[in-house]
């Protein structure tokens, strides 16, 4: 196991890459300062700050993007009280949860547990209950989250007045829909929206996916 000193790369850190992305961002964002737990988080993850994921984990508390719709996890912050290490503990199996959104969707870096492309980003979509490959790595994912392509990606998962509704939502909460979005009856406009803890939504997804069979969604 590498010590914290070996994980902090002072010769070729990824932070300037992240700062360049933020400087070119099309969408509004809030960069949260790192928590005092950042050293523990980085050590637990055994990532180097030469990687963008390691730099996010150590140098930031996380990112809130597009009015707080998208939450990119870092070392944690009062406004985003989850960190990459603890959030994944006992929750992810051969993948790392790195971000989530207000619609109850989850982004993960595949370590083999999701099949397909190892090292690529996947999205657990609330309207299919399936892990969908994004065919990009984490660094490109960061740039993508700050671009105008995000609106296209979320077409069909946002409703009229979603920005207004976000004002009453904390970053450790998301909207849960009923009927579920992956059913024939479900839709972001017609389903009832309820604010729940992100952890509760994740556990609900796990249980529903298990009942539906190996994470595959079927229309009900």
Helices and strands as residue ranges (DSSP letters): H 4-7, H 15-23, E 29-33, H 38-45, H 52-59, E 60-65, E 70-73, H 84-88, E 95-101, E 106-110, E 121-124, E 131-133, H 138-145, H 149-153, H 162-166, E 173-178, E 192-197, H 198-212
